[in-house]
Amino acid sequence: MSESWFVYLVRTRHNALYCGVSTDVERRFQQHLSGKGARALRGKGPLSLVWQSPAMSKQAAMQLEYQIKQWPKQRKEALCLGDNDVHRWES
């Protein structure tokens, strides 16, 4: 049985958006909150989990994460506001 993978966005206190992947988004978010997650988020709290989406595989999750990290903030904000059609933004 393969693991389920997710892509997620976390908002920092300065309104920046961090994109990551995990098999357990809540566990990973708790790691970010406790300072044991990504260095990019340390000292940037309070943090909020603002978006998550399942991916078909680890590879698909990592590809989507990379793609989202290339997007301008406007596209990332659209995801947070409910525009979950991530493929609409593909170039």
Secondary structure by P-SEA (a helix, b strand, c coil): cbbbbbbbbbbccccbbbbbccccaaaaaaaaaacccccccccccccccccccccccaaaaaaaaaaaaaccaaaaaaaaacccccccccc
